[in-house]
Amino acid sequence: MKKTLIACIAIAATSGAYAQTKWDLPTGYAVGSFQTENVQQFASDVDRASGGKLKITLHPNGSLYKANEIKRAVQTGQTQAGEFILSGAANENALFGIDSIPFLADSYPAARKLADASRPQIDKLLASQGLKLLFTSPWPGQSLYSIKPVEAMSDLKGTKMRAYNPATSRIAQYVGAQPTTIQLAELGQALATGTVENFLTSSASGVENKLYESVKYFYAVSAWLPKNAIVVNQKAFDALDKPSQSALLKAAAAAEERGWKTSEQKDAEYMKELAAKGMKVAPPSDALRRELRLIGGRMTVEWLGSVGPDGQAIIDAYRKSTAP
């Protein structure tokens, strides 16, 4: 009887161990980033909602895979889930660059409408690559940082401009700058060595990466609000039992709402902090704003030419949603 009881306990313990699923989720962003904190909260929510059956371990700061390797790692099943910036994959398919078209959506309400308009197409595209989109979370508007004053586009000619996706490379070309691909985690070092002189990124990145130590000027152009995507390998998702899938999707929906809300709140806080750290924070000159909007119009036309009917459908739906 005693031996039978011990055997039952051993079987139960073994079954419990095998019932737990463990996932890795790499991200290229730092531990202190509001984006990383949001994903960590998501992982904790999944653990709790699934009763501990699904454990997600977050690997921040490119520690498991570099930022530009994460999407591919999830596609190939090297890791079950991951976070990457959608527009960083625009070289694969221009649809991924929808949220980095300059001045198409330059506020949180507009960016949310653009995200809603493009979601069906993005879902479909990721699904064709074996990926399932769990949620997105936006960065604050991309603004212009420079080590020197910038009053007009001509001030950027001949400079070294950081690029992190096809859109930023194209902008550099338009303003006559030299595009230099640098990941966010390496930006501080690039500034220190003179590899980069100006760039477009968010107020959040400026604070979280202490860019104010190397850059003096911040122009709030809010060119676009790029989104991070948290994706899962479809096969890994399908392998979960239904309660775990439900827990995952519920936590993802909460993380998306939290991410959008937190981003907007943080943007205002970060702008104040950049100024407090000694940066000159100002709106762009009328001339610079005009010139950048002209670039935005040209890049919208270019983008539409590269994506065809799918892209036009997104733009039409977005413009309809923003019409007065």
C-alpha positions as CSV (number, residue, x, y, z in Angstrom):
1,M,0.0,0.0,0.0
2,K,2.8,2.3,1.0
3,K,4.7,1.6,-2.2
4,T,1.6,2.2,-4.3
5,L,1.1,5.6,-2.7
6,I,4.7,6.6,-3.3
7,A,4.4,5.5,-6.9
8,C,1.2,7.6,-7.4
9,I,2.8,10.6,-5.9
10,A,5.8,10.2,-8.2
11,I,3.6,9.9,-11.2
12,A,1.6,12.9,-10.2
13,A,4.8,14.9,-9.7
14,T,6.1,13.8,-13.1
15,S,2.9,14.7,-14.8
16,G,2.8,18.1,-13.2
17,A,6.4,18.8,-14.3
18,Y,5.6,17.9,-17.9
19,A,2.4,19.9,-17.9
20,Q,4.3,23.2,-17.5
21,T,5.5,24.9,-20.7
22,K,8.5,27.2,-20.6
23,W,9.0,29.9,-23.3
24,D,11.8,32.4,-23.9
25,L,11.0,35.9,-25.0
26,P,14.1,38.0,-26.2
27,T,13.9,41.7,-26.6
28,G,16.6,44.2,-27.7
29,Y,15.5,46.8,-25.2
30,A,17.0,47.6,-21.7
31,V,15.6,46.4,-18.4
32,G,14.5,49.9,-17.4
33,S,12.6,50.6,-20.7
34,F,8.9,51.1,-20.3
35,Q,8.5,48.7,-23.2
36,T,10.5,46.0,-21.4
37,E,8.6,46.6,-18.2
38,N,5.3,46.2,-20.1
39,V,6.5,42.9,-21.6
40,Q,7.6,41.7,-18.1
41,Q,4.2,42.5,-16.7
42,F,2.7,40.6,-19.6
43,A,4.8,37.5,-18.8
44,S,3.8,37.7,-15.1
45,D,0.1,38.0,-16.1
46,V,0.4,34.9,-18.3
47,D,2.0,33.0,-15.4
48,R,-0.8,34.0,-13.1
49,A,-3.7,33.5,-15.5
50,S,-2.4,30.1,-16.6
51,G,-2.0,28.9,-13.1
52,G,1.7,28.5,-13.7
53,K,1.3,26.2,-16.7
54,L,2.9,28.7,-19.1
55,K,6.1,30.4,-17.9
56,I,7.7,33.1,-20.1
57,T,11.3,34.1,-19.3
58,L,12.1,37.6,-20.6
59,H,15.7,38.2,-22.0
60,P,16.2,42.0,-22.2
61,N,18.9,44.1,-23.9
62,G,19.8,41.8,-26.7
63,S,21.2,39.2,-24.3
64,L,19.7,36.2,-26.0
65,Y,19.5,37.5,-29.6
66,K,20.4,40.9,-31.0
67,A,17.4,43.1,-31.8
68,N,17.7,42.5,-35.6
69,E,17.9,38.7,-35.1
70,I,14.8,38.3,-32.9
71,K,12.1,38.1,-35.5
72,R,14.0,35.4,-37.5
73,A,14.7,33.5,-34.3
74,V,11.0,33.2,-33.6
75,Q,10.2,32.3,-37.2
76,T,12.6,29.4,-37.2
77,G,11.5,28.2,-33.8
78,Q,14.9,29.0,-32.1
79,T,12.8,30.9,-29.5
80,Q,9.1,30.6,-28.9
81,A,8.3,34.4,-28.7
82,G,10.0,37.7,-29.1
83,E,9.8,41.5,-29.4
84,F,10.9,43.5,-32.4
85,I,10.2,46.9,-34.0
86,L,7.8,46.3,-36.9
87,S,9.3,48.9,-39.2
88,G,12.7,47.2,-38.8
89,A,11.4,44.4,-41.0
90,A,10.3,46.7,-43.8
91,N,13.1,45.4,-46.0
92,E,11.3,42.0,-46.0
93,N,7.9,43.6,-46.9
94,A,7.1,47.2,-47.1
95,L,3.8,46.7,-45.2
96,F,5.9,46.4,-42.1
97,G,6.9,50.0,-42.6
98,I,3.3,51.4,-42.4
99,D,3.9,53.1,-39.1
100,S,7.2,54.8,-40.1
101,I,5.9,56.9,-43.0
102,P,6.8,60.4,-41.8
103,F,3.9,62.6,-40.8
104,L,1.2,60.2,-41.9
105,A,0.2,59.7,-38.2
106,D,2.0,62.1,-35.9
107,S,-0.2,61.9,-32.7
108,Y,-1.3,59.1,-30.4
109,P,-5.0,59.2,-31.6
110,A,-3.9,59.1,-35.2
111,A,-1.3,56.4,-34.7
112,R,-3.9,54.2,-32.9
113,K,-6.3,54.6,-35.9
114,L,-3.5,53.7,-38.3
115,A,-2.7,50.6,-36.2
116,D,-6.3,49.5,-36.3
117,A,-6.5,50.1,-40.0
118,S,-3.4,48.1,-40.7
119,R,-3.9,45.3,-38.2
120,P,-5.7,42.8,-40.5
121,Q,-3.0,43.1,-43.1
122,I,-0.1,42.8,-40.6
123,D,-1.8,39.8,-39.0
124,K,-2.1,38.1,-42.4
125,L,1.5,38.9,-43.3
126,L,2.9,37.6,-40.1
127,A,0.8,34.5,-40.3
128,S,2.3,33.8,-43.7
129,Q,5.7,33.7,-42.0
130,G,4.5,31.3,-39.2
131,L,4.1,34.0,-36.7
132,K,1.1,35.2,-34.5
133,L,0.9,38.8,-33.4
134,L,0.1,39.0,-29.7
135,F,0.2,42.7,-29.2
136,T,1.8,46.0,-30.2
137,S,3.0,48.9,-28.2
138,P,4.1,52.3,-29.6
139,W,7.1,54.4,-28.9
140,P,6.6,58.1,-28.4
141,G,6.8,60.2,-31.6
142,Q,10.2,60.1,-33.3
143,S,11.9,63.4,-32.9
144,L,15.2,64.9,-34.1
145,Y,18.3,64.8,-31.9
146,S,21.4,66.6,-33.0
147,I,24.8,67.6,-31.6
148,K,24.4,70.9,-33.5
149,P,21.5,73.3,-34.0
150,V,19.2,72.5,-36.9
151,E,17.1,75.3,-38.4
152,A,16.6,73.9,-41.8
153,M,17.1,70.7,-43.8
154,S,20.3,72.2,-45.2
155,D,21.9,72.0,-41.7
156,L,21.7,68.2,-42.0
157,K,23.5,67.9,-45.3
158,G,26.7,66.0,-45.1
159,T,26.2,64.8,-41.6
160,K,26.1,61.2,-40.3
161,M,22.6,60.3,-39.5
162,R,21.7,57.1,-37.6
163,A,19.3,54.7,-39.4
164,Y,17.5,51.8,-37.9
165,N,15.0,50.9,-40.7
166,P,14.4,51.7,-44.4
167,A,12.4,54.8,-43.6
168,T,15.2,56.4,-41.6
169,S,17.7,55.5,-44.3
170,R,15.5,57.2,-46.9
171,I,15.1,60.3,-44.8
172,A,18.9,60.5,-44.5
173,Q,19.2,60.3,-48.3
174,Y,16.6,63.0,-48.8
175,V,18.3,65.5,-46.4
176,G,21.7,64.8,-47.9
177,A,23.1,63.0,-44.8
178,Q,25.0,59.7,-44.7
179,P,22.8,56.9,-43.2
180,T,24.6,54.8,-40.6
181,T,22.9,51.7,-39.3
182,I,23.2,51.6,-35.5
183,Q,21.1,49.6,-33.1
184,L,19.7,51.6,-30.1
185,A,21.9,49.8,-27.6
186,E,25.0,50.9,-29.5
187,L,23.9,54.5,-30.0
188,G,25.7,56.0,-27.0
189,Q,29.1,54.6,-28.1
190,A,28.4,55.7,-31.7
191,L,27.9,59.3,-30.5
192,A,31.0,59.2,-28.3
193,T,33.1,58.1,-31.3
194,G,31.6,60.5,-33.8
195,T,30.0,57.7,-35.9
196,V,26.7,59.5,-35.6
197,E,25.8,63.2,-35.4
198,N,22.0,63.2,-35.5
199,F,19.1,60.8,-35.5
200,L,15.4,60.4,-35.2
201,T,14.2,58.5,-32.0
202,S,11.8,58.9,-29.2
203,S,11.9,61.0,-26.0
204,A,11.9,57.6,-24.2
205,S,15.1,56.4,-25.9
206,G,16.7,59.7,-25.1
207,V,16.1,59.3,-21.3
208,E,16.5,55.5,-21.1
209,N,19.8,55.5,-22.9
210,K,21.1,58.8,-21.4
211,L,21.5,60.3,-24.9
212,Y,21.4,63.8,-23.2
213,E,25.0,63.1,-22.2
214,S,26.1,63.3,-25.8
215,V,23.5,65.3,-27.6
216,K,22.5,68.9,-27.0
217,Y,19.5,69.6,-29.2
218,F,16.0,68.0,-29.3
219,Y,13.4,69.0,-31.9
220,A,9.9,67.7,-31.2
221,V,9.0,66.9,-34.8
222,S,7.0,63.7,-33.8
223,A,7.5,62.3,-37.3
224,W,5.8,59.0,-36.6
225,L,5.1,56.6,-33.7
226,P,6.7,53.2,-34.5
227,K,5.4,50.1,-32.8
228,N,7.0,47.2,-31.2
229,A,5.4,43.8,-31.9
230,I,5.4,40.9,-29.6
231,V,5.0,37.8,-31.6
232,V,4.9,34.0,-31.0
233,N,5.8,31.1,-33.2
234,Q,2.4,29.8,-34.5
235,K,3.4,26.2,-33.9
236,A,4.4,27.0,-30.3
237,F,1.0,28.7,-29.8
238,D,-0.9,25.8,-31.3
239,A,0.9,23.4,-29.0
240,L,-0.6,25.1,-25.9
241,D,-3.8,23.8,-24.4
242,K,-6.9,25.9,-24.8
243,P,-6.9,27.4,-21.3
244,S,-3.2,28.5,-21.8
245,Q,-4.0,30.0,-25.2
246,S,-6.9,31.9,-23.6
247,A,-4.7,33.2,-20.7
248,L,-2.0,34.3,-23.2
249,L,-4.4,36.2,-25.4
250,K,-6.1,37.9,-22.5
251,A,-2.8,39.0,-21.0
252,A,-1.8,40.3,-24.5
253,A,-4.9,42.4,-24.9
254,A,-4.3,44.0,-21.5
255,A,-0.6,44.6,-22.4
256,E,-1.6,46.4,-25.6
257,E,-3.9,48.8,-23.8
258,R,-1.3,49.4,-21.1
259,G,1.4,49.9,-23.6
260,W,-0.4,52.6,-25.5
261,K,-1.5,54.4,-22.3
262,T,1.9,54.2,-20.7
263,S,3.7,55.4,-23.8
264,E,1.6,58.6,-24.0
265,Q,2.1,59.3,-20.3
266,K,5.8,58.7,-20.4
267,D,6.3,60.9,-23.5
268,A,5.3,64.1,-21.5
269,E,7.5,63.0,-18.6
270,Y,10.5,62.2,-20.8
271,M,10.4,65.6,-22.6
272,K,10.6,67.4,-19.2
273,E,13.4,65.2,-18.1
274,L,15.5,65.8,-21.2
275,A,15.1,69.6,-20.6
276,A,16.1,69.1,-17.0
277,K,19.2,67.2,-18.0
278,G,20.4,70.2,-20.0
279,M,19.1,69.5,-23.5
280,K,17.6,72.3,-25.5
281,V,14.0,71.0,-26.1
282,A,12.1,73.0,-28.8
283,P,9.6,72.6,-31.6
284,P,11.1,72.5,-35.1
285,S,11.4,75.8,-37.1
286,D,8.6,76.4,-39.5
287,A,11.1,75.9,-42.4
288,L,12.3,72.5,-41.1
289,R,8.7,71.3,-40.4
290,R,7.6,72.3,-43.9
291,E,10.6,70.5,-45.5
292,L,10.1,67.4,-43.4
293,R,6.4,67.3,-44.3
294,L,7.3,67.5,-48.0
295,I,9.5,64.5,-47.5
296,G,6.7,62.7,-45.8
297,G,4.4,63.3,-48.7
298,R,6.9,61.9,-51.1
299,M,7.6,58.9,-48.9
300,T,3.9,58.1,-48.7
301,V,3.7,58.0,-52.5
302,E,6.8,55.8,-52.6
303,W,5.4,53.4,-50.0
304,L,2.2,53.0,-51.9
305,G,4.1,52.3,-55.0
306,S,5.9,49.4,-53.2
307,V,2.9,47.7,-51.6
308,G,0.1,48.1,-54.1
309,P,-3.6,47.5,-53.4
310,D,-3.0,46.2,-49.8
311,G,-1.3,49.4,-48.8
312,Q,-3.8,51.6,-50.6
313,A,-6.6,49.8,-48.7
314,I,-4.9,50.6,-45.4
315,I,-4.4,54.3,-46.3
316,D,-8.0,54.6,-47.5
317,A,-9.3,53.0,-44.3
318,Y,-7.1,55.2,-42.1
319,R,-8.1,58.4,-43.9
320,K,-11.7,57.5,-43.6
321,S,-11.3,57.0,-39.8
322,T,-9.6,60.4,-39.4
323,A,-12.0,62.3,-41.7
324,P,-13.9,65.1,-39.9
